[in-house]
Amino acid sequence: MHIVVVGLNYKTSPVEVREKFTFAERDLPEALRGLKQTNSIMECVIVATCNRTELYAVVDRHQLCGHHIRTFMEQWFGLPREQFTNHLYMYEDDRAIEHLMRVTCGLDSMVIGETQILGQVRDAFLLAQEQKATGTLFNMLFKQTITLAKRAHSETSIGEAAVSVSYAAVELGKRIFGQFENKTVMIMGAGKMSELTAKHLYANGADQVLVVNRTYDRAVQLADKFNGVPLSMEDAVRRLHEADIVISSTGAGGHVLSRAQVETAMQRRTSRPLFMIDIAVPRDLDPRIADVSGVFLYDIDDLEGIVESNLEQRRSEAAKIETMILVEMDAFRQWYKTLGVIPLIRSLQTKAAAIHEETMDSLANKLPDLDEREMKVIRKLTKSIVNQLLQDPILRVKEMAGEKQAAQSMDMFVKLFALEEPLALAAAAERQAELEAEAELKLLKAKAQGNVQTAGMAAITP
């Protein structure tokens, strides 16, 4: 088995490329199912944020896995691979594991040390689990990584300086306007990013905040937190001329403001400048808005370097987290090496438990006068003897799993404890379970296909 990641991020591709490779939240379950069915892929997780799209996979053959994943991307996004291959990166095994840990700890983010990515990776993993797209390796790796990221933020001061993409957007506004007193701010979108932006604006003196959302109730909820005014999208267009600053972060699939709408608003602003920041991917604001006189338009790629002064402390703390990552990677490697011995250990324990039960049954037959309490004491003591006898062999076989001659050592262990038959029975039971699961899946697909055909016939039946 091999672990790989294929992806693109703000370092390898500009926003106009990244926005073509975003997954709508509602489409992620279907995308996971499609990726899981791709050749060679045993487990998968999709991490999709405004700054990155990454496909993590456990594969049985790493030689062609990159080709298969790129084929999936080609089909899902409807773009020929020639248009995006140069923007992709692919890491395998240790590099893939290190990359995941660095991403989740916020070390690979545009704003180093930001915590939002931790929640995004956690949500991506939980969704993959829910869709049964993960298994033994990713269940362990992602849980370990998420725990590491939580420790990294609690045990270091990397998160103390208030920097994030939303914070950077506000800082850019301050560089142009100074403070926000007597300025009207329009926030488009009512998600987490918008709420963080509103929080920073409010803390910097903004007392006139217009909150816009396609779902009006969400706009009301966010506006209430900051004494703002909720608006529908239609109202926002009509009142755009009132805004001095527009910060947009919606989940829309296309532009929510066009050049023509901004031009109309600017005609009513009597030469007052309009500052606009688009922190959404795909972009909310038509890039041609930048050509409108008096408008200063920035997108998410323009935010790099805005909070450089606050990042020096984070960089020093990042070095501590890099050390923590090395420790966790070594722990995962050691755990991975023991996977091969788990069936051996389980077979040994099963065989020992069977012998113990046979012995207890024989004892009950030979000493029928023993009462229930006496039998319970004997069972407990004899079981303790068995466990103590197994303790050292189990410990040694785990150690041998990490040695160069691991395969020969495992074979010798099997022969010494005569585990050939228990292992064969366990393998047969596992294969039977796999066959039953495959048969059930085929049945479900056949039923689904039958329903589609039935619906099709009903549609054409007069």
WOFENCOR-V520427 format. One record per residue. N is the residue number from 0. RES is the residue in three letters. OMEGA is omega as a letter, one per 30 degrees, with the letter a starting at -180 (NA if undefined). BURIAL is # if it has 16 or more other C-alpha atoms within 10 Angstrom, else .. D_CENTER is the distance of its C-alpha to the mean C-alpha in whole Angstrom. Layout:
# WOFENCOR-V520427
N:RES:OMEGA:BURIAL:D_CENTER
N:RES:OMEGA:BURIAL:D_CENTER
This chain:
# WOFENCOR-V520427
0:MET:l:.:21
1:HIS:l:#:18
2:ILE:l:#:15
3:VAL:l:#:14
4:VAL:l:#:12
5:VAL:a:#:13
6:GLY:l:#:12
7:LEU:a:#:14
8:ASN:a:#:14
9:TYR:l:#:17
10:LYS:a:.:18
11:THR:a:.:19
12:SER:l:#:20
13:PRO:a:.:21
14:VAL:a:#:20
15:GLU:l:.:22
16:VAL:a:#:21
17:ARG:a:#:17
18:GLU:l:#:18
19:LYS:a:.:19
20:PHE:l:#:16
21:THR:l:#:14
22:PHE:l:#:13
23:ALA:a:.:14
24:GLU:a:.:12
25:ARG:a:.:15
26:ASP:a:.:15
27:LEU:l:#:11
28:PRO:l:#:13
29:GLU:l:.:16
30:ALA:l:#:14
31:LEU:l:#:12
32:ARG:l:.:15
33:GLY:l:.:17
34:LEU:a:#:15
35:LYS:a:#:15
36:GLN:l:.:19
37:THR:a:#:19
38:ASN:l:#:22
39:SER:a:#:21
40:ILE:a:#:17
41:MET:l:#:17
42:GLU:l:#:13
43:CYS:l:#:10
44:VAL:l:#:7
45:ILE:l:#:6
46:VAL:a:#:4
47:ALA:l:#:7
48:THR:a:#:9
49:CYS:a:#:13
50:ASN:a:#:13
51:ARG:l:#:11
52:THR:a:#:10
53:GLU:l:#:8
54:LEU:l:#:9
55:TYR:a:#:9
56:ALA:l:#:12
57:VAL:a:#:15
58:VAL:l:#:18
59:ASP:l:#:22
60:ARG:a:.:23
61:HIS:a:#:21
62:GLN:a:.:24
63:LEU:a:.:24
64:CYS:l:#:20
65:GLY:l:#:19
66:HIS:a:.:22
67:HIS:a:#:20
68:ILE:l:#:17
69:ARG:l:#:19
70:THR:l:.:21
71:PHE:a:#:18
72:MET:l:#:17
73:GLU:a:#:21
74:GLN:a:.:22
75:TRP:a:.:19
76:PHE:l:.:19
77:GLY:a:.:23
78:LEU:l:.:24
79:PRO:a:.:26
80:ARG:l:.:24
81:GLU:a:.:26
82:GLN:a:.:25
83:PHE:a:#:22
84:THR:a:.:22
85:ASN:a:.:23
86:HIS:a:#:20
87:LEU:l:.:18
88:TYR:l:.:17
89:MET:l:.:17
90:TYR:a:#:16
91:GLU:l:#:17
92:ASP:a:#:17
93:ASP:a:#:18
94:ARG:l:.:17
95:ALA:l:#:14
96:ILE:l:#:13
97:GLU:a:#:14
98:HIS:l:#:12
99:LEU:a:#:9
100:MET:l:#:11
101:ARG:l:#:12
102:VAL:a:#:10
103:THR:l:#:8
104:CYS:l:#:12
105:GLY:a:#:12
106:LEU:a:#:15
107:ASP:a:#:14
108:SER:l:#:14
109:MET:l:#:17
110:VAL:a:#:18
111:ILE:l:#:17
112:GLY:a:#:16
113:GLU:a:#:15
114:THR:a:#:13
115:GLN:a:#:11
116:ILE:l:#:8
117:LEU:l:#:8
118:GLY:a:.:8
119:GLN:l:.:5
120:VAL:l:#:3
121:ARG:l:#:5
122:ASP:l:.:6
123:ALA:l:#:3
124:PHE:a:#:5
125:LEU:l:#:8
126:LEU:l:#:9
127:ALA:l:#:9
128:GLN:a:#:11
129:GLU:l:.:13
130:GLN:l:#:13
131:LYS:l:.:15
132:ALA:l:#:13
133:THR:l:#:12
134:GLY:a:.:15
135:THR:a:.:17
136:LEU:a:#:15
137:PHE:l:#:11
138:ASN:l:#:12
139:MET:a:.:14
140:LEU:a:#:12
141:PHE:l:#:8
142:LYS:l:.:11
143:GLN:a:#:13
144:THR:a:#:11
145:ILE:l:#:10
146:THR:l:.:13
147:LEU:a:#:14
148:ALA:l:#:13
149:LYS:l:.:14
150:ARG:a:.:18
151:ALA:a:#:17
152:HIS:l:#:18
153:SER:a:.:20
154:GLU:l:.:22
155:THR:l:.:22
156:SER:a:.:24
157:ILE:a:#:21
158:GLY:a:#:20
159:GLU:l:.:24
160:ALA:a:#:24
161:ALA:l:.:23
162:VAL:l:#:21
163:SER:l:#:19
164:VAL:l:#:19
165:SER:l:#:21
166:TYR:l:#:23
167:ALA:l:#:23
168:ALA:l:#:24
169:VAL:l:#:27
170:GLU:l:#:28
171:LEU:l:#:29
172:GLY:l:#:31
173:LYS:l:.:33
174:ARG:a:.:34
175:ILE:a:.:36
176:PHE:a:.:37
177:GLY:l:.:37
178:GLN:a:.:37
179:PHE:l:#:36
180:GLU:l:.:39
181:ASN:l:.:41
182:LYS:l:#:38
183:THR:a:#:36
184:VAL:l:#:32
185:MET:l:#:31
186:ILE:a:#:27
187:MET:a:#:25
188:GLY:a:#:22
189:ALA:l:#:22
190:GLY:a:#:18
191:LYS:a:.:17
192:MET:l:#:17
193:SER:l:#:21
194:GLU:l:#:21
195:LEU:l:#:21
196:THR:l:#:23
197:ALA:l:#:26
198:LYS:l:#:25
199:HIS:l:#:26
200:LEU:a:#:29
201:TYR:l:#:30
202:ALA:a:.:31
203:ASN:l:#:32
204:GLY:l:.:35
205:ALA:a:#:34
206:ASP:l:#:36
207:GLN:a:#:36
208:VAL:l:#:32
209:LEU:a:#:32
210:VAL:a:#:29
211:VAL:l:#:28
212:ASN:l:#:26
213:ARG:l:#:26
214:THR:a:.:26
215:TYR:a:.:29
216:ASP:l:.:28
217:ARG:l:#:25
218:ALA:l:#:27
219:VAL:a:#:30
220:GLN:a:.:27
221:LEU:a:#:26
222:ALA:a:#:29
223:ASP:a:.:31
224:LYS:a:.:29
225:PHE:a:#:30
226:ASN:a:.:34
227:GLY:a:#:33
228:VAL:l:#:34
229:PRO:l:#:32
230:LEU:l:#:32
231:SER:l:#:32
232:MET:l:#:31
233:GLU:l:.:34
234:ASP:a:.:36
235:ALA:l:#:33
236:VAL:a:#:35
237:ARG:a:.:38
238:ARG:a:.:38
239:LEU:a:#:36
240:HIS:l:#:39
241:GLU:a:#:39
242:ALA:l:#:36
243:ASP:a:#:36
244:ILE:l:#:32
245:VAL:l:#:30
246:ILE:a:#:26
247:SER:l:#:24
248:SER:l:#:20
249:THR:l:#:20
250:GLY:a:#:18
251:ALA:a:.:21
252:GLY:a:.:21
253:GLY:a:.:24
254:HIS:l:.:26
255:VAL:l:#:27
256:LEU:a:#:30
257:SER:l:.:33
258:ARG:a:#:35
259:ALA:l:.:38
260:GLN:l:.:37
261:VAL:l:#:36
262:GLU:l:#:40
263:THR:l:.:41
264:ALA:a:#:40
265:MET:l:#:41
266:GLN:a:.:45
267:ARG:a:.:45
268:ARG:l:#:43
269:THR:l:.:47
270:SER:l:.:45
271:ARG:a:.:43
272:PRO:l:.:40
273:LEU:a:#:36
274:PHE:a:#:33
275:MET:l:#:30
276:ILE:l:#:26
277:ASP:a:#:24
278:ILE:l:#:20
279:ALA:l:#:19
280:VAL:g:#:17
281:PRO:a:#:19
282:ARG:l:#:22
283:ASP:a:#:24
284:LEU:l:#:27
285:ASP:a:#:29
286:PRO:a:#:29
287:ARG:l:.:33
288:ILE:a:#:33
289:ALA:a:#:34
290:ASP:a:.:37
291:VAL:a:.:38
292:SER:l:.:41
293:GLY:a:.:40
294:VAL:l:#:36
295:PHE:a:#:34
296:LEU:l:#:31
297:TYR:l:#:28
298:ASP:a:#:24
299:ILE:l:#:21
300:ASP:l:.:22
301:ASP:a:.:25
302:LEU:a:#:23
303:GLU:l:.:23
304:GLY:a:.:26
305:ILE:a:#:26
306:VAL:a:#:26
307:GLU:a:.:27
308:SER:a:.:29
309:ASN:a:#:26
310:LEU:a:#:24
311:GLU:l:.:27
312:GLN:a:.:26
313:ARG:l:#:23
314:ARG:l:.:23
315:SER:l:.:26
316:GLU:l:#:23
317:ALA:l:#:21
318:ALA:l:.:23
319:LYS:a:.:23
320:ILE:l:#:19
321:GLU:l:#:20
322:THR:l:.:22
323:MET:a:#:20
324:ILE:l:#:17
325:LEU:l:.:20
326:VAL:a:.:21
327:GLU:l:#:18
328:MET:l:#:18
329:ASP:l:.:22
330:ALA:l:.:21
331:PHE:l:#:18
332:ARG:l:.:21
333:GLN:l:.:24
334:TRP:a:#:22
335:TYR:l:#:21
336:LYS:a:#:25
337:THR:a:#:26
338:LEU:a:.:24
339:GLY:a:.:27
340:VAL:a:#:29
341:ILE:l:.:28
342:PRO:l:.:30
343:LEU:a:#:33
344:ILE:a:#:33
345:ARG:l:.:32
346:SER:l:#:35
347:LEU:l:#:37
348:GLN:l:#:36
349:THR:l:.:37
350:LYS:l:#:40
351:ALA:l:#:41
352:ALA:l:.:41
353:ALA:l:.:43
354:ILE:a:.:46
355:HIS:l:#:45
356:GLU:l:.:46
357:GLU:a:.:49
358:THR:l:.:50
359:MET:l:#:50
360:ASP:l:.:51
361:SER:l:.:54
362:LEU:l:.:55
363:ALA:l:.:55
364:ASN:a:.:58
365:LYS:l:.:60
366:LEU:a:.:60
367:PRO:a:.:60
368:ASP:l:.:61
369:LEU:l:.:58
370:ASP:a:.:57
371:GLU:a:.:53
372:ARG:l:.:53
373:GLU:l:.:54
374:MET:a:#:52
375:LYS:l:.:49
376:VAL:l:.:50
377:ILE:a:.:50
378:ARG:a:#:47
379:LYS:a:.:45
380:LEU:a:.:47
381:THR:l:.:47
382:LYS:l:#:43
383:SER:l:.:43
384:ILE:a:.:45
385:VAL:a:.:43
386:ASN:l:.:40
387:GLN:l:.:41
388:LEU:a:.:43
389:LEU:a:.:39
390:GLN:a:.:38
391:ASP:l:.:39
392:PRO:a:.:38
393:ILE:l:#:35
394:LEU:a:.:34
395:ARG:a:.:36
396:VAL:l:#:34
397:LYS:l:#:31
398:GLU:a:.:32
399:MET:a:#:34
400:ALA:l:#:31
401:GLY:a:#:30
402:GLU:a:.:33
403:LYS:a:.:34
404:GLN:a:.:36
405:ALA:a:#:34
406:ALA:l:.:35
407:GLN:l:.:38
408:SER:l:.:38
409:MET:l:#:36
410:ASP:l:.:39
411:MET:l:.:41
412:PHE:l:#:39
413:VAL:a:#:39
414:LYS:a:.:43
415:LEU:a:.:44
416:PHE:l:.:43
417:ALA:a:.:43
418:LEU:a:#:40
419:GLU:a:.:40
420:GLU:l:.:41
421:PRO:l:#:38
422:LEU:l:#:36
423:ALA:l:.:37
424:LEU:l:.:37
425:ALA:l:.:34
426:ALA:l:.:33
427:ALA:l:.:35
428:ALA:l:.:33
429:GLU:l:.:30
430:ARG:l:.:31
431:GLN:l:.:32
432:ALA:l:.:29
433:GLU:a:.:27
434:LEU:l:.:30
435:GLU:l:.:31
436:ALA:l:.:27
437:GLU:l:.:27
438:ALA:l:.:31
439:GLU:l:.:29
440:LEU:l:.:26
441:LYS:l:.:29
442:LEU:l:.:31
443:LEU:l:.:29
444:LYS:l:.:28
445:ALA:l:.:32
446:LYS:l:.:32
447:ALA:l:.:30
448:GLN:l:.:32
449:GLY:l:.:35
450:ASN:l:.:34
451:VAL:l:.:33
452:GLN:l:.:37
453:THR:l:.:38
454:ALA:l:.:37
455:GLY:l:.:38
456:MET:a:.:41
457:ALA:a:.:42
458:ALA:a:.:41
459:ILE:l:.:44
460:THR:a:.:46
461:PRO:NA:.:49
